[in-house]
């Protein structure tokens, strides 16, 4: 059965949500029933997944899952609108799975009762801080967010050694980063606020962000644009995910070197959860079992440079993923409680909009 890959742009999300909700009112109120369906397909033949991951990766997952189970996959790619969409549809879910987004987002939505309890066979392999206490969400991908530099612009001696160095006036105008829409940048900012608050209180955290913003030359709403700027020597230092740094170094020939920060790296865990009262609960459980399995995580590691959350999947993963990476201290429960206010403060009182470069 053919798959449908649905791309949902951020603009118009509310209108689409209302339209879907209107259609959903015609369905049975018992949306966990196996008799429910999306469109005119039986429940067992379809799973609807809201995600933030790239289209190419989602298509590969859909191909594998459909071949293994015979279940059709419909992806709706929501990027920054993912959590809001799931929350807005809580009373009348239109999707079965939420796939993508960091731990703090899943903690918030779990608190709101948006997720169903599930027990995939691989759940016991995960450490306690990589899964919901009630079995309502699970980490599937680990993504280190790191500093890096252009080796033709800086040498190791003059490159920053830790996150605190990024506020040094020596690096003014030499740093680029993703903009405030980027999930990895938002997670990094929240982790850095938490870390600096633990070290010196709220004022220390805000002063750190002000110093960082002062040294940033540009924020980019496109990862490829940011790496192009670094590769062209327009800036010497960047902040990005480890997999993107390595991909641009090894596959695009850019002179890049990532930095093992002395305090540790921001580790963003992308997660997955079955949505509570999903239209196709049986298919959702099968997809969750599949997407977090050792074999699937190893496939994503080799084909898409996504570091597995399961240690057992590392055996069949690229060697760079097996490196010992120190984690920047983080309490994601505390971050989840405060991130709305923290991101608000960053975006509205510190972040320089005039430095944002949008793709044309």
C-alpha positions in Angstrom: 0.0 0.0 0.0 1.6 3.4 -0.9 2.7 5.8 1.8 1.7 9.4 2.0 4.3 11.8 3.2 2.5 15.0 4.3 4.5 18.2 4.8 2.9 20.7 7.0 4.3 24.2 7.0 4.3 26.3 10.2 2.1 28.9 8.5 -1.5 27.9 8.6 -1.0 25.3 11.3 -4.0 26.6 13.4 -6.3 26.5 10.4 -5.3 23.0 9.5 -5.7 21.9 13.1 -9.2 23.2 13.2 -10.0 21.6 9.9 -8.7 18.2 11.1 -10.6 18.6 14.4 -13.8 19.2 12.4 -13.3 16.1 10.4 -12.4 14.1 13.6 -15.8 15.0 15.1 -17.3 12.6 12.6 -15.3 9.7 13.9 -16.3 7.4 16.8 -15.7 8.9 20.2 -13.9 5.7 21.3 -10.7 6.5 19.4 -8.8 3.7 21.0 -11.0 1.2 19.3 -9.5 -1.0 16.6 -12.6 -0.2 14.5 -11.5 3.4 14.1 -9.7 4.5 10.9 -8.0 7.4 9.2 -9.6 8.2 5.9 -11.3 4.9 4.8 -8.5 2.6 5.8 -8.8 0.0 8.6 -7.0 1.0 11.8 -4.4 -1.8 11.5 -3.4 -0.5 8.1 -2.4 3.0 9.0 -0.3 4.9 11.5 -0.2 8.8 11.5 3.0 10.3 12.8 3.7 13.9 13.7 7.4 14.5 13.5 10.2 17.1 13.2 12.7 14.9 11.4 13.9 15.4 7.8 11.8 14.1 5.0 14.5 11.7 3.6 14.9 10.1 7.0 11.2 9.7 7.6 10.7 8.2 4.1 13.4 5.6 4.9 11.7 4.7 8.2 8.3 4.4 6.5 9.8 2.1 3.8 11.3 -0.2 6.5 8.2 -0.2 8.7 5.8 -0.8 5.9 7.9 -3.7 4.6 8.1 -5.2 8.0 4.5 -4.8 9.1 2.4 -4.0 6.1 1.1 -0.8 7.9 0.9 2.4 5.9 2.7 5.4 7.3 1.4 9.0 7.1 4.0 11.6 8.3 3.0 15.2 9.0 6.3 17.2 9.4 5.6 20.1 11.8 9.1 21.3 12.8 8.6 24.0 15.5 4.8 23.5 15.8 4.9 19.9 16.9 4.2 20.3 20.6 1.5 22.9 20.1 -0.3 20.7 17.6 -0.3 17.6 19.9 -1.5 19.7 22.8 -4.2 21.5 20.8 -5.6 18.1 19.6 -5.6 16.5 23.0 -9.4 16.2 23.2 -9.6 14.8 19.7 -6.3 13.3 18.5 -5.6 13.2 14.8 -2.2 11.4 15.0 -1.0 8.3 16.7 2.7 9.0 17.3 4.8 12.0 18.2 8.3 11.5 16.9 11.0 14.1 17.6 11.5 16.9 20.1 13.6 16.9 23.2 13.0 15.5 26.7 11.8 18.8 28.2 8.9 18.9 25.6 7.9 15.3 26.4 7.9 16.0 30.1 5.5 18.9 29.6 3.2 17.0 27.3 3.2 14.0 29.6 2.2 16.2 32.5 -0.7 17.4 30.3 -1.8 13.8 29.8 -1.1 13.8 26.0 0.7 10.4 25.9 -0.4 6.8 26.4 1.6 4.3 28.5 3.5 1.8 26.4 5.9 -1.0 27.1 8.3 -1.6 24.1 10.6 -4.6 24.5 13.7 -2.4 24.5 12.5 0.0 27.2 14.6 -1.6 30.0 17.8 -0.9 28.1 17.3 2.8 28.5 18.5 4.7 31.7 15.8 6.2 33.8 16.4 9.7 32.6 15.9 8.6 29.0 12.3 7.6 29.5 9.1 8.7 31.2 8.5 7.4 34.7 5.1 6.1 33.7 6.2 4.6 30.3 4.7 7.4 28.4 7.8 8.5 26.3 11.2 7.2 25.3 14.4 8.6 23.9 15.5 7.2 20.6 18.3 9.5 19.4 21.1 11.2 21.3 22.3 14.5 19.7 25.4 16.2 21.2 25.3 20.0 20.5 28.9 21.2 20.4 31.1 24.1 19.6 33.3 23.8 16.5 35.7 25.9 14.4 37.1 26.4 11.0 40.7 25.0 11.2 41.9 27.5 8.5 40.8 30.4 10.7 41.8 29.2 14.1 44.1 26.6 15.5 43.4 24.5 18.6 45.4 26.8 20.9 43.3 29.8 20.0 39.9 28.1 19.7 37.5 28.2 22.7 37.9 25.4 25.2 34.6 25.7 27.0 31.2 27.3 26.7 32.2 30.1 29.0 34.9 31.1 26.5 32.2 32.1 23.9 31.6 35.3 25.9 35.3 36.4 25.6 35.7 39.7 23.7 38.4 38.0 21.6 35.6 36.1 19.8 33.4 39.1 19.1 31.9 38.8 15.6 33.5 35.4 15.1 30.6 33.1 16.1 27.5 32.0 14.2 24.6 29.9 15.4 21.1 28.7 14.5 18.2 31.1 15.2 15.6 30.8 18.0 13.4 28.5 15.9 16.0 25.7 15.9 15.2 23.0 18.4 18.8 22.2 19.0 19.7 25.8 19.7 16.7 26.2 22.0 17.7 23.1 23.9 21.3 24.3 24.1 20.2 27.7 25.4 18.1 26.1 28.1 20.8 23.7 29.2 23.3 26.6 29.3 20.9 28.7 31.4 20.5 25.8 33.8 24.2 25.2 34.1 25.1 28.9 34.6 22.2 29.3 37.2 23.7 26.4 39.2 27.1 28.0 39.0 26.1 31.6 39.8 22.4 32.2 40.0 19.9 33.7 37.6 21.9 36.9 36.9 24.9 34.8 35.9 22.8 32.9 33.4 21.3 36.0 31.8 24.7 37.7 31.7 26.2 34.7 30.0 23.5 34.9 27.3 24.0 38.6 26.8 27.8 38.0 26.4 27.2 35.2 23.9 24.7 37.3 21.9 27.2 40.2 21.8 29.8 37.9 20.2 27.5 36.3 17.7 27.8 37.7 14.2 24.7 36.1 12.7 21.9 33.7 13.6 20.7 31.5 10.7 17.3 29.9 10.1 19.1 27.3 7.9 21.7 24.9 9.0 23.2 24.7 5.5 23.6 28.5 5.4 25.3 28.5 8.8 27.8 25.9 7.7 28.4 27.7 4.4 29.3 30.8 6.4 31.8 28.9 8.5 33.2 27.1 5.4 33.7 30.3 3.6 35.5 31.9 6.5 32.8 34.5 7.2 33.0 33.3 10.8 35.4 31.1 12.7 33.3 29.4 15.3 29.9 27.8 15.3 27.4 25.9 17.5 25.7 22.9 16.0 24.9 19.2 16.4 27.8 16.8 16.3 26.4 14.8 13.4 26.0 17.9 11.2 29.6 19.0 12.0 30.9 15.6 11.0 28.7 15.3 7.9 30.0 18.7 6.7 33.6 17.8 7.5 33.6 14.3 6.0 31.1 14.6 3.1 31.3 18.2 2.2 35.0 18.7 2.7 34.8 21.6 5.1 37.8 22.3 7.4 36.0 21.8 10.6 36.9 20.5 14.1 34.5 20.0 16.9 35.4 20.9 20.5 35.1 18.7 23.5 34.0 21.4 26.0 35.6 21.1 29.4 32.3 21.3 31.2 30.6 18.8 28.8 28.3 18.9 25.8 24.6 19.6 25.6 23.0 16.2 25.0 19.7 16.6 23.3 17.6 13.4 23.2 15.0 13.1 20.5 12.1 11.1 21.8 9.0 9.2 20.7 5.6 8.6 22.3 2.2 7.1 21.5 -0.5 9.7 21.7 -3.2 9.2 24.2 -6.5 8.0 22.7 -4.9 7.8 19.3 -7.1 6.8 16.3 -4.9 3.8 15.6 -3.5 2.6 18.9 -2.6 -0.8 17.8 -0.5 0.5 14.8 1.0 3.2 17.1 2.3 0.5 19.5 3.9 -1.4 16.6 5.5 1.8 15.2 6.9 2.7 18.6 8.4 -0.8 19.0 10.0 -0.5 15.6 11.4 3.0 15.8 13.2 2.6 19.1 14.6 -0.9 18.4 18.3 -1.7 18.2 18.1 -2.5 14.4 16.3 0.7 13.5 18.5 2.9 15.7 21.6 1.3 14.1 20.1 1.9 10.6 19.6 5.6 11.4 23.1 5.8 12.8 24.7 4.4 9.6 22.5 6.1 7.0 21.7 9.4 8.7 24.4 10.0 11.4 21.9 9.8 14.2 23.5 8.6 17.5 21.5 5.8 19.1 20.0 6.1 22.5 20.4 2.4 23.0 24.0 1.4 23.9 23.4 -2.0 22.2 22.9 -0.3 18.9 26.3 1.4 19.1 28.0 -1.9 18.3 26.8 -1.6 14.7 27.1 2.2 14.5 29.9 4.4 13.1 33.1 4.6 15.2 32.7 8.3 16.0 29.5 7.6 17.9 31.4 5.4 20.3 33.6 8.3 21.6 33.3 9.0 25.3 31.4 12.3 25.4 31.1 14.2 28.7 27.6 15.6 29.4 27.0 19.1 30.5 25.1 18.9 33.8 21.3 19.1 33.2 18.1 18.4 35.1 15.5 18.2 32.3 12.6 18.2 34.8 13.8 21.6 36.1 14.4 22.8 32.5 10.9 21.7 31.5 9.4 23.7 34.3 11.3 26.8 33.4 12.0 26.7 29.7 9.0 28.8 28.5 10.1 31.7 30.7 13.8 31.2 29.9 13.2 31.1 26.2 10.9 34.1 26.5 13.7 36.0 28.3 16.3 35.0 25.7 14.1 35.8 22.6 12.5 39.0 23.8 15.2 40.7 25.9 18.6 39.3 24.7 18.4 37.8 21.2 19.3 40.2 18.5 16.7 40.0 15.7 18.8 42.2 13.5 21.5 39.5 13.3 19.0 36.9 12.0 19.7 35.7 8.4 16.8 34.0 6.7 17.0 31.7 3.7 15.9 33.3 0.5 
